[in-house]
Amino acid sequence: MEVGINLENPFLYNEKIIKYLLLILVILTIIIAFIFFYKKYYKQIKKLIVKKGKKHNQDYYLQKLLGIKRKYANGKISNRKVCILISSLVRHFVYDKTDVLVQNYSLEEIKKLNMPDLANLIEKIYNPEFSKYSNDDILYLIKETEEVIRQWK
């Protein structure tokens, strides 16, 4: 008695069906990858999208700085608060002039921007800005901030 083995063709299905299934699989993989990366990087993308507001000139920022100086001279704000306000003012000024979001940058990131005047000023402000008790000369910092704003090109 002879026993024979008949091997079946593994691709008995229509070749078009296999091609469509592979195409659907590739499309689904691309969609899932897109959704994954979109969710992962959405916050970073959202930070980069900033609504453009009205641009201010140097006089606007110098007037704001003068207001900070007056409040400090009248004893209405502390050294630390002055430095926080100066830092914010200068960062917004640079953003207005360059469209670089330096408001969100650390000192190290600012140093990498190749803006030495800004980096030096922010570095001098860091100590009194983050210390409750600082003996730094605030009027000198205000004067230096004014010079940075006036000399900005």
Secondary structure, DSSP 8 states (H G I E B T S, - for coil): ---------TT-S-HHHHHHHHHHHHHHHHHHHHHHHHHHHHHHHHHH---------HHHHHHHHHHHHHHHHTTSS-HHHHHHHHHHHHHHHHHHHH---GGG--HHHHHTTT-HHHHHHHHHHHHHHH-SS----HHHHHHHHHHHHHH--
